[in-house]
Amino acid sequence: MTDDSDKPDWPDVTWEGSRRAQLRAALRLTVRQRLQNLEAMSDTSCHLARLRRQGVFHYGERSMQEQVNTDIGIADLQGGCDEFVSEGRYRIFLKGCTPTPLASYLKALAVLRLVAEQKDPDARGWWQGEHFVLESTIDEEGLKRFFLEEYRPTPVIAPWNGGSGFYPKDKKIGIDAMRRTHIERFSTYRESISIADNMLARLALVESPKDKDKAELVYHLRAELPDKALAWMDAALMLTSEDIQFPPLLGTGGNDGRLDFTNNFMQRLAEVFGLPDSESTVLAEKYYEESLYGRVTPFLASKRAIGQFSPGQAGGPNASTGFEADSLINSWDFILMIEGALLFAAAATRRLGCEGQGALAFPFTVRPRGSGQGGLSIQDEAPARAEIWLPLWEKPACFDAVKSLFTEGRVTLGRNSVKDGLDFAQAIGLLGVTRGVSSFQRYAFMMRSGKAFLATPLNRFRVPREPRQDLVSELDGWLWQAQKWARDDKSPNRYRVLIHRLENALFTLAAGKGWRGDTVQ
């Protein structure tokens, strides 16, 4: 007879059994035990990081830190910041690249992307205080020479839009300068414009197409444009099985009302580089110093539109002394703003196991919620386009790690993707973010100044959790129903006010500012 004590414990010796046993054990843990385990893992991770920096672990000729960074690029977002810079590398503090306004945040992404793709693949960047830091093999003077003499602009065109420069009634200063220039670093741009011209002639389009004609044009362009131009298309629009959809960051396919971003991008390039014939860097250098380092030069800004990206520069009523003010911008601000937006490439996704249609996924973008910030109300939600929560990280990260962060670009609350700003705030507090992000800057594309949309900066949310947020998860089912009911046109205004006050309290709790007992009565 076989002794049962000699039989193997199958959950311990099979991978699936062990996995199920671990899951059952994890589910039995209390919230306090889970937090304690998480803190222990964090302490262990910090200890191992210190050992790696001291050179304790080695794999052959490469340190363990180098091995991890090579194999898992996203780990750079969680790595430590060395106190000293390695020999042959330089740190540049870009005081002109700040988390707000949105245009300035995008500038920081553009600098890291362009340097990594065109100059130093090992370049790293991070946020320190209220500005961006770049670490690479080029110093401050080398960075200037790169942008003034070597920088190859991304081919940013939108022949599907009216006002893009491709149609008879459009302004053609910028696009004609690109067509005529023979400077080598603009060659891909010229090629992309030429392909678009030929495509419009082939399809006999003499004005901007609509509906099915627009979709057909976009399909043909994706098949023939060079790869460099496709990055812009992925950020500006998304082809689904049904139609074309537009991420909110770049308006409706690269324009905001009458302002076409692509046409203005080409005009700003022609402006700073003296295209088509000249490549003078005198004006470009002055704009550059102000844009990246915040070194203000009087009377340098030009009267140009910047759209929704920087409300303070958009002009209009109360923007300066007097009743009205012009939109004054730095040309490099606009150029780098568009270059930085390319990291926000949309993607058509379908939930695993679902047979329904695909949905548009855009990095860190959710439905707007008219709460959590003074001056917001429930009435602001309907006309708003979306909310976007921009990650800020305080540890050096290579471009591949940052790109992976934006490519993934989704935050979950439990098993579900977040739907709106309040969900996002709760997901941050419930450890929904594990990529080394220290905080998020919340923006909302609000309808202001008539029917114009402006990227309005709202709260700053730190990632470290507030343990009392676990109590909020018990409200999920009731809270969603209450929110839906309060926003019904037939609901009494009193209930709308109460749910607004409750949401403000939940935002306050999610931001780690504690709970004020008198917030909701």
N, C-alpha and C positions, 0 to 999 in steps of 0.2 A: 504493500500500500504506500502510495506516495504521500509524504508529509507535506501538508498545505503550506507550512512555513517556508518550504524550499522553493515554492512557486514565485516567479518574478512578479513584482508589482508593475503591471503593464503601463499605467499612467507615467511611471518614472523612466521606462525604457523605450517608449515610442514617442516620436516627435509630436504627433497629434494629441496623444494622451497627456503628455507633459504640458502642452500648450493649454488644453482644456482645464487641467488642474490649476495652472497658474491663473487663468482667467477666473475660475471659481473662487480661488483664494483672494484675488484682487477685489472681486465684487463684495466679499464679506468684510472688507476693511471699512472702518468708519471714516468720515471726512477728516477728522483729526489725524488718524493714522496715515491717510494718504498724504496729507500736508507734511507730516514728519518724514515720511519716506522720500518725498520730493526734496525737502531741505537736505536730507542726508546725501541724496544723489548729487545735488548741487554742490555741497561741500566737497564731495569726492572728486567731482569734475574740476573744481577750482584747484584742489590739491594736485591732481595730475597735470593740470595746465602749468602750475608753478614748476613741477619737476621737469616738464618738457622744456620750459624756457631755460632751466638751469642745465640742460643737456644730459639729464640722467638717463633717458631712454634713447637708444639708437637702433636703427635698422640698416646694417651695413654702413655705408658712408653717409646716409641721409638720416637726419634726426626724425624722431617720431612725429614732431609737429609738421615737418615737411611732408612726411608720408600721409598724414591725415589731410593736409591741405590739398595734396595732389589727388587723393582718392575721393574725397568728399568736399567739393567746393563750397557747399553751403555752410560747412563748419567754420569758415572764416568769420561768419557773422557772430559766432559764439566764442571765438578765440580772444586771447588777451591782447592788450595794446602794449607793445614793447616800450620801455622807458626811453631807450636810445635808438636812434635810426641806424640801420646797417650801413656799412661803408658803401659808397656809390649810390645811395638813395637819399632823396630829399623830401621834406614835408613842406607843403605850401598851404598856408591858411587863407582860404578864399572868403574874405569878410563880406564880399558882395553876394555870396550864395547863402541864403538864410531859409529857414522852413516856411516863412511867410513873406510875401504873397506866393501864390502858386507858381508864378513865372520864375521866381527866384529859386524855389525848390527844384523845378525842372532844369534850371541852369546847372545845378550841382550834378544831377544825373547825367547831363550832356557832357560835362567835363570828364567825368569818370569813364563814360562810354567811349568817347572819341579818343582819349589818350590810350585806353586799353586796346581799342580796335586798330588804331593807326600808328601808335608809337611804342608803348610799353605794355605788353600783355599781362605783366605782373603788377600793374598799378593797383593801388588800394585806396579806398576812401571811407570816411566816416564823419558823423556829426559830432562836433565838440562845442558844447554850449549852443549858441545860436548861429553857428556858421559851419561850413563844410571844410574838411581837411583832405588834401590829396597827397598820397605818398607814391613816388615813382622814381625812375632813374633820371628824370630831368628836373632841373632847378627852376626857379621863378623865371629867369631869363630864357631858359630853354622852352618853358611852357609858352611864353610869349611868341618866340620864333615859330613854334609849332603851329599855333593858331593863325599867325599872320602870314606864314610862308609855306606851310605844308598841309594844313587842314583841308581835307577833301569833303565838301558838303554832301550830305545825303540827298539823292534826287527826290525832292518833295514836289510832286505835281498832282493835280486833281482835274483832269480833263472831263470828268463827269459833272463838274460844277460850273455854273455860270459865274463869270468874274474871275475865272482861273487863268485868263490870258490866252486861251486857245480859241476864243470865238471873236467875231468881228467887232462887237461892241465893248469888249473887255479892254482894260488898261494893259498896255503891252510893254511898258518900260523895262520891267524886270525880265520877262521871258525873252524879249528881243535881245537884251544884253547877253543872256545865256546862249542864245542861238548863235550869236556872232563871235563870242569870245573863242580864242584859240589856246587859252591857258590850259596846260595839261591836267591840272587837278580838278577841272570842271568838265572833263571829257565824258564821264559817266552821266553827268547831268544833261549834257548836250545829246548824248545817245538816247536817253529816256524821253526827252522832249521830241526828238525826231521820230521815235517809235510811236509816240502818242499822236503826232501830226499825221503820220501815215495811216494810223488806225482810224482816225476821224474821217480822213478822206475816203478810206475804203468803205466805211459804213455810211458815207454821205451825210454826216452830221454837221450842220452849220449853226446849231444852237445847242445849249445843254440838254441832254436827253432826259426823259422821264420814265419812271416805272420799268417796264420790260426792256426798253431800249437802253436805259442806264445799266441794268443788270447785264445785258449782253456786252456792252462796252467794257464793263469791269472784268467780266470773264475773259475777254480777248486780251485785255491789258495784262492780267495775271499770267497769261500764257507766254507773253513776249517780252515784258519788261525785264531788265537785269535784276539780279537778286537784291542789290542794294536798294532799289526802288520798292521792292515788295515789303520791306520792313515798314515803310510809311503807310502802305495800303492796309497792312494788318492792324495798324494803330488807328487809322481813320475810319475804316468800315469793315464789315464782316458779311461775307456771303453765306447765307443759310440755304436750306433746301427750299424755302418759301420765297424769300425776298432779301433785300439788303438792309442790314441794321447798322446803327451808328452809335458808337460809344460816346458818352456825354463829354469827355475831356476835349474832344476835337469837334464839337458841334455836330453838324449834319454832314459828315464826310469830308471835313477839312475846311469848313467855313462857319462863321457865326453871323447869321443875318446876311448883310451885304459885305461883310469882311471875309475875304478869302485868304486863309492862312498861307497857302502855297504861293499865290501871286505876291503877297507881301514879303514872304520869305525870300523870293528871288529879288525883289526890289531892294531889300536890306543888304543882300549880298552884293548887288551891283553898287550900292551906295558906299559900303565900307572898303571895297576892293577896287573901285573905279572902273568897273567893267563897262564895255567889253574889251577895250584895248589895254588899259592900264592895270597894274597890280600894285598901285601905290599903297603903302601901309601907314601913311601919316595919319589920316583920319581913323583908320581901323585901329591904330595903336591907342589913340585917345579914348575912343569908345571902349576898347578892351580894358584899359586900366580902371575905368569907372565901373564897368560891368562886373568884373571878377573880384576886385579888391575894394570897391566902394569908395574909391578916391574921386570925390566929386569934382568935376570940371565945370565952371559956370558957363551957361549958354551953350552947352554941348548938345543937350537933348533936342531931338527933331520933332516936328508936329506930325506924328504918325499914330495910327491906331494900334492898340495892343489887344483889344477884345476883352474877353472875360477873365484873362489870366492875372491881371493886376488892377483891381478896382481903383487903387489910389492914383494910378497913372492914366486912367481912362477919360479923365476930364469930365465936363458937364457941370451942373449946379453944385455950388459949395465945395468945389475941388481946389479952389485957391482964393485969393482976394478977388472981390467983384462977384458978379452974379454967375458968370460962366468961366470955364477954363478949358484950354486946349489939351488934347491928349499928347503928352510929351514923353517920349520913350528913348531909350538907348538902342541903337540898331543891333548891337551884340546881344542885348537882352532878348530881343525877338528871335534872333537866329538860334541861340542856345536853348531858348524855351521850346522851340519846335523840335530841335535835335533831342532834347531830353524826353519829350512826349513819346518818342518811338519805343521806349521801354514798356509802355502801356499797351501792348498788342493784345487785342481781344482774341477770344477763342470760342468756337461753337462746341458746347459740351452736351453730353447726354448722361443722365444718372445711370449707373451700372444696373442692368436688369430692367430698365424701363423701356417700353416700346414707343413712348410718345415722341414728340418732336424735340429737336435740340433746342438749347437755350443759349443766349448770348452771355458769356462770362467775361467780365472786365475786372482787372486787378483791383481789389479792395474797394469795390463800388457797390453801394446798396441803395435802397429806396430812401428818400428823405424822411426825416422825422422832425416835426416842428417843436422840439423840446430840447432841454439840456443846455440852453444858452439864452441869456437875456435878449429880448427883442424878437425871439422866435415864437410863433403861435401855430396852432393847428391849421389855420387858414393859409400858411405859407407852404404847406405840403403839396397841394394840388398843382400849383403852377411851377414848382421846382422840378429840375431835371433829375437830380440824383445827389447822393452824398458820396464823397471819396475820402478815404482815410489813408493818409500817406505815412509810411513807416519811417521812423528815425532810429538809427542804430549808432551806438557809441563805441563799437569795436571795429578795428580795421577789417574791411571786406573787399575781396577782389571783385572785378566786374562780373565774372561768371556766377559768383554767389549772389550778387544783387540781382542779376538777370533771372536766376532761378527763383528767387524770392518773388519777383514780380510776375514771372511766368506762372507760378503756382497760385499766388494772389488770392487765395480763398481762406476764409476763417469760418470755423464751425462752432455751433452752440449745441453741445450734446452730439447727436447724430445728424443734425440738420445744418445746412448752410444758413448763415445769417441773412435776414431779409431786409432789415432797416438799421438806422443808426443806433437805436436802443439795443437791439440784438448784438450789434458789433461791440458796443461798450461793455455789455455783459460777457461776451465771449473773451474779451481781453482779460477781464477780471477772473474768469474761470479757466485761465491758462490755455485758452484756445490758440495762443501764438507761442510757438516753440522754436523760432528761428533766430533768436538773439536780438530781436527788436526791442528797444528800450521804451519807446513811446510812439504814439500816433498823433498826427495833426489832422484834425477833422475839418473838412471843407464841405460846403453845400453850394450847389449851382442854383442860386436863388434868382427869381425874377425881380429885378430892381431897375430903377431909372427907366420907367416906361415898361416896355416888353423885352428889354435886354437882360441876358443872363450874366451874372457875375459870380466868379469863384470866391465865395465869401468865407474867410477863415473863421472857424468857430473855436471849439475847445481843444486843449492839448491833454491827451490821456496817457498816463504812465501805465506800463504793462504790469508791474508788481501788483499782486492781488490783494483784495480786502476780504478776509475770511467770511465776513457776514454776507457777502454776495451769494453764498450758497443758499441762503434763505429765499432769494429771489426765484431760484429755479422751481420752487414749489408753487409759484404763481403762474407758471407758463400758460397752461390751458385757460385759466380764468382771465389772465391779463390780455391774451390775444382777443378773446371774445369781448372784453370790456373796451379795448381800443377800437375794435371794429364797430361796436354799438355806438360809442361816443362820437364817432366820425360820420355817423348816418345823419343825413339832412333832417330827419324827423326827430332826432333826439333833442331833448331840452338843452339849452345852452349851459345850464348849471352843471350837468354831467360832463359836458365837454371841458369846462373849466377844471373840474375835479380830476379828470383823467390827465389833463395837461400838467397839473401840479404833481400828480403821482409820477408821471414820466420824468419830470424835472428832478424829483427826489431820487429816482432810480439812476439817472445820469450822475447825480452827485455822489451816490454810493459807488457806482462803477468807477468814477474818477479817483476813488480812494480818499475822499474828503469826509468820510463818515456819514452818519445818518442823523439828520435833524428831526427830532420827534414831532416838531410843530409844523413840518413842511406840508403834510396832508392832514386835513381835519374832516 
